[in-house]
């Protein structure tokens, strides 16, 4: 009797191409993450690799069920649909670039598949986060003091002086502007802080704790007021959810620090004085324009990300004010004017779905500490995104929306892995 020959899943001719494909998919994932902190071009390369090779991998391994099972599948599909409807029914405008932003929303599903299939990759991201945090915190401090900026060797960009104080500068890291720099650090900081609290080893706690502190240093040196506020609220929420007693100490220490800076550091005092309506009349004018645009097309808006096309119809201030902004500086009002009530409702539904998903998952005690650190860090980072979006176009900027979706994908993968384990029981 002949012994049956076991069938191999792949022969040698298939193994190598598949390894290359999977490696390129992984490369795209890591480039997307690193690009958020070092180069928009790297984000473009990374997301391109993810879309091509991540899609191929999903087809090859029949992983479409992982997309349908994604807890955020319906909210994101509704949001994408609302954006497409706004473009379809809008008056002609340059919609190719706004339409291209949708690829990042599609990348979210592929990011999630990658981390479901490669759960150990999350730890590599965490370790990379430590190095990024220390590097960018140090660079931010040197830029703020006017000592050194790597941008001088990369491009013609140089940190801008703080408007109120000429001998101090707005730290930008490797970014083109201080706002996205601060916003991206606000996504990384709670992840580092969560690992600092939940790592089992003292040495790990110290490294992650130091990384969180350097992220905070970078946020401070960015002198982005929206990033300051977002860091304050997200960190306060983080500590309240983790250990309420620590939250009281945090608010006390922060209040003392703020008072000291107001008394003894002129750049901070001058910048903080701009937290008034009178000092932000330009922003109020931008938000008024959004409201007028919405009233002219209340249901589907005037086209996703079309503020720069239409704002001149609603104001003459750009004729008398040099460098008048062409951005709404509020992602909610921008979505309202661009996608109407339907689009903003879909976006709010997406936000609520994220908050419910992560908060419920974090409250469950069946996960290990590493899983819970990603859930809590992802939740706090998403809150920072929500707060920062009140004053900037974080949903539209490549350098901010990609890391938002990236960290959200990691947290979502934790939930999906949990669900898979429960289904096996």
N, C-alpha and C positions, 0 to 999 in steps of 0.2 A: 504494500500500500504506500503510495507516494505521499510524502508530507506536504501539506499545503504551504505555499510560499506566501508569507505575509505581504500585503500590499503597502507600499510606501505612499504617503500622502503627496510628496513631491519627489521627482527624480532630480538628479544633479543639474540638469539643464534648467530646471525651474527654480531651484533653490537660490542660485546666485542673483538672477534678476529680481526675485521677490525680496531678497535681503536688501538690494539696492533701493528698491521702491520704498520699503519700510524705513530705511535709513534716511531717505530724502524727506519722507513724511515727518520723521522725528526732527530732522534738521530744520524743517519749516516751522515746527512748533517752537523750538528753542530760539530760532531767529526772530520769530514774532514777539517773544518775550523780551529778548535783549534789545531789539529794535526800539521798543517803547522808551528805553533809557539812553540809547546811544545814537540811533539813526532812523529816520522815517524811511529811508531807502531800504534799510534792513528789514523793516516791517513789511514793505512791499515785496521783497524777496521771500520772506517767511510765509506770509499769507498766500502768495502765489504758489509756493511749494505745497502748502497745506491744501489748497483748493484742488490742485491737480493730483497729487499723490495720495492725499487723504481720501478724495472721492474714489480714486482707483482702488484703494485698499478696501473701502466700504463696499464697493461693487464686488471685488474679488472674494471677500470673506462674507458677503451677504449680511452686512451689518446695518442695513436700513432700519431694522427693527429697533436698533439703539437710538436712532433719530426719532422714531415715533414714540419710543418709551421715555424720551427726555422730558422731565417734568415741565420744562419751559417751551416745549414744542408749540403748543397752541398759542400762548402769548406772543412768541416771536413771529410765528406765521401771520397772526393778525396784524402785528406791527408792520411787517414787511408788506402785507397786502394794503394797508392804509397808506403807506408811503407810495406804493405803485399807483394807487388810485389818485392820489394828489398830483402826481406827475402827469398821469393820463389826462386828467380834466383841466390842467392848468393851461394858461396862455403860454405860447411858445417862449421858452427861455433855455439857457445853457444847462440842461439837466444831466448831461453825460457824467460830469464829475459827481454830483449828488447821487446819481444812480449807482455809480461805482462804489459808494459807501456801503451798499447793501451786501457786498461780498464779505464784509467783516462780520455781519450778522450770520451769514451762512458758515463762516469759519468757526463760529461758536459751537455748532453741532459737531464739527470735525475735531475741534480741540477736546470736546467732552469725550468723544469716542476714543481718542488717543489716551486720555488719562484713565478711562475705564479699562482699556486693554493693557495699559502700562502703568499701573498704580505706583510703582516704585519711582517713576519719573518725577513725581511730586517732590520727593526728597532732594533730587538733583536741583530742582527749581528753588527749593528753600536754601540750599547751600549757595547757589549762584546769587540769591537775594542778599546773603550776608556780604559778599564781596561788593556787589553793586551799591549797597547801602553805605558801607564805609568809604568807598571811592567817591560817590556823589556828595556825601556829606562834607568830605574834605574839600572837594572841588568847589562846592557852593560857598564854603567859608572863605576860601582864597579869592573867589570871584567877588564876593561881597566886599572884601577889604581892598580890592583892586590890586592884589599881589600877582595873581596868575590865573589865566583862563585857557583851557585847551582849545577853545574855539579859535583862538588866534592862529593855531597851526592847522586847523581843519578847514576853515572858511573865513570869510571877511567879517563874520558876525563877532561882535564884542558885547559884553554885558552893558546894558544901559545904566546910566547914573540914576539913582533914586530921584524922582522929580523934585522933591523938597530939599534934598541934600546932595550936593554935587560930588563929594569925596567918598561916597559909598554907592554900591552898585546892586542891581537886581540880579541875583544869582539865577542862572539858567541851566547849569550843568552842561549837557551836550545838546540841549533843545534850542529852538529858535526864539523862545519866549519864556518869561518866568512863570506864567500861569500854568501851561502844561507841565512844566518841570515840577512845580509844587503839587499839581494834581496827581501826577504819576507816583510821586513819593508817598502821597496819602493813600494810595492803593497798596503799596509795599509795606508801609510802616505797621499797620495792624497785623499783617501776616507774620512779620518778624516778632512783634510783641506777643502774639498768641503762642508762637513756638517758644519764646522765652519763658512764658508761664507754664507751658505744658510739656516741655522736653524733660525727659527723665533724668538727664545727667547735668550736674552743676556746670561743667565746662560748656555744654551746649547752651544752657541758660544764659551764660555770660556772653557768648558770641552773639546769640540772637538778641539779647537785651542791648548790647552795644550797637548792633545794627539798627534796632528801633530808635535808639537815641540819635544816631547819625542821620537817620531819615528825618527825624524831628528837626535836627540842626539844619538840614537842607531846606525844609519847609520854611523855617524862620528866615533863613538867609535869602530865600526867593523874594521876600517882601511882597508876596502875593496875598492881598487881604482876604480873598475868597479861599485861598489855601489855608491861611491861618484859621479862619472860621470853620472850615471843613475838618481840619485836624482836631480842633478843640471839641467839636460835637461828636465826631466818630470815636475819638479816644475816650471821651466821657461815657459814651454809650458802651464801648468795649468793656471798660472797667465796671460799669454798673451791672452788665450782664454776667461778668466773670466773678467779681467780688465787690459787692456794693460798698463795703467799708473802705476799699481802696479808692473808690470814686471820690469820697469826701476828701481824702488826703490829696488826691490829684487836683481837685478844684482849689483847695487851699494853697497848695504849692504853686499852682499856675497863677492864681491871683497875686501872690507875693512876687512872682517873677515879672508879671505884667506891670505891677506898680513900680518895681525897681527899674525896669526898662523905661517907663514913662518919666521917671525922675532923673535918670542918669544917662540915657542914651538918646540923643537928639534925633537920629534917623528914625528910630522906632516911634518916638513921640510925634514927629512930623507925619509919618505915614499913618499912624493910628488916628490922627486928627481928621483924616479923610473919610472916616466912618460916619458921614452925615449926609442927609439928602441934599443939602445946599452944595456940598462939594461934589455931588454926582449928578448934576442937572443934565449932563449929556446922556447918562444912562437912562434917566427918566424919559428923555426925548426918544431914545431908541425903543423903549418899551411902549411908549404911546404909539409909535409907528406900527409896531407889531399888532396892537389892538385895532388900529384902523385897517390894517391889511386883513385881519380876521373878520371884521365887520363886512368887508366887501366880498368875502367868500367864506361864510361861517362853517360850512359842512366839510368841504374837502380842501380848503385853503388855496393858496396861490402857487403851490408847488413846493415840494420838499427842498429845503435849503435854497430858497429863492429870495431871501431878504435883501441880499446885495443887488439883485436885479430890480427890485421894486421900490426900495426905500425912498428914492428921489421923488417919487410921485406924492409923498406924504409929508415932506419937510423941505424947507429952504435953508435950514441951518448949515447944511454942508457947503453952501455958497459963501458963508461968512466965517466958518470955522475951519481952520486948516487941519488936515489929518482927521476929518470927521470919520468915525468908525463905519465900516460897511458890514458889521456883524451886530446881531441883536444883543449879545452879552447876557443871554438868558435862554437856555436850551428849551425850557418849557414854553415860553412865549414864542420862541422861534418855531417850535413845532406847531403851536396854535396857529400862527400866521401862515405857515407853510403847508400844513396838512389838515388844518381845521379841527373841528370838534371831534371828528372821527379819528384822526391821527393822534391827537392828544389823549383821547380816551384809551386808545390802544396802548399808548406809551405808559399811561398811569396803570393800566391793567398789568402790563409787563412788570413795572416797578413793584406793585403790590404782590404779584406772584413770586417775585424774587424774595421779597421780605418775608412772606409767609413760609416759603420753602426753606430758606436758610435758618430762620428763627425756630421753626418746628424741628428741623433736623438737629440743630445745636442742643435743643432742650432734651432730646433723646439721649439717654445715658449708655446706650449699647455700643457706641463706637469707641475706638481707642483714642488716646490723647492726640495723636497726629491728625486723625480725621477731624476731631473737634476743633483743633487749631485752625485748620483750613476753613471750616464752617464759620467760626467766629471771626477770623481775619477777613474772610470774604464778605461777611455781613457788614462789618465795620467799614471796610473799604468801599462797599457799595453805597453806604450811607454818606461817606465823604464825597462820592461821585454825585449823589443827589443834591447835597448842599452846595458843592462847587458849581453845579449846573445852574444854580440860581443867578450866577453872575458871569457865566462864560458859556461857550458853545462846546462843552465837553462831549456831547453826543456826536458832534460833527468832526471833531479833530481826530485825525488818525492816531496821533500819539497818545490820546486819552481813551478813545473808545476801544481800541484793541486790547490794552491791558485790563480794562474793565471786564470785557468779555472773556479774557484769558483766565483771570482769577475766578470769575463766575463759573467758567467751565470746570475748573478744578474742584470747586465746592459742589457743583452739580454732579460731578463724577463720583464724589463720595456718597451722595444720596443714592445714585443709581447702583453702585456696588453694594450698598446696604440692602437695597430692594432685591437685588439678585440673590444675596445670601439668604434673605428671608423666604424667597420663593423656593429655595432648595431644601428648606427645612420640612 
